[in-house]
């Protein structure tokens, strides 16, 4: 039977270092820590810390980019810098034995839902910038033996890639198996007409899943149907991670425990061991 492992983003876990954080995560029912990758090559500068953590048995499958500019930036220099940072992060996560790095097209740069409503670059220009960046990063990811995961964001946070099918179209145009799609349940709750149908359609390209409830708090704090969502992933034979990316409501440890309990109860019994 397919099993799905649970990860928790590092900033959500109390503790002074990754070894302490992982001990707590494991006690709460998580199997890995999803890292955060800041700009200015900060993630590569963490290598001594990350190597110590790996030597101590900390499982670090993925890194989520945490920068103020991204591959789809209107400024070519900022887009190029985002590519430079992601290349570095891909190499680092490969050294750690991880599976990949995720990025949106952009975050907070422009929304068609807010004035002035029309971006300064045409849709064809957006697409070409993204294809160029994803192509370079996909080749680098393939050489490193890891993957680049493209994450759709909701319409208020990005104007280029909002739904899974839009991310899939870019992946299909590239034809690189090292470029795949992230499904984030918060963004999907806003953008997808039918979450389950969207997951099924994206299944050949689905490489990673991030989870938070409908209100961006921990699973169990909102109205999403977690057993149904997990059941769909199991039906698709999804083999990746479920990584907790959310805000925490209430005591952090209790909130993390609530999330793990909700997700474990939705998984087959063998996956919850």
Secondary structure, 3 states (H helix, E strand, C coil): CCCCEEEEEHHHCCCCCHHHHHHHHHHHCCCEEEEEEECCCHHHHCHHHHHHHHHCCCCCCEEEEECCCCCCCCCHHHHHHHHHHHHHHHHHHHHCCCCEEEEECCCCCCCCCCCCCCCCCCHHHHHHHHHHHHHHHHHHHHHHCCEEEEECCCCCCCCCCCCHHHHHHHHHHHCCCCEEEEEEHHHHHHHCCCHHHHHHHHHHHEEEEEECCCCCECCCCCCCCHHHHHHHHHHCCCCCEEEECCECCCCHHHHHHHHHHHHHHHCCHHHHC
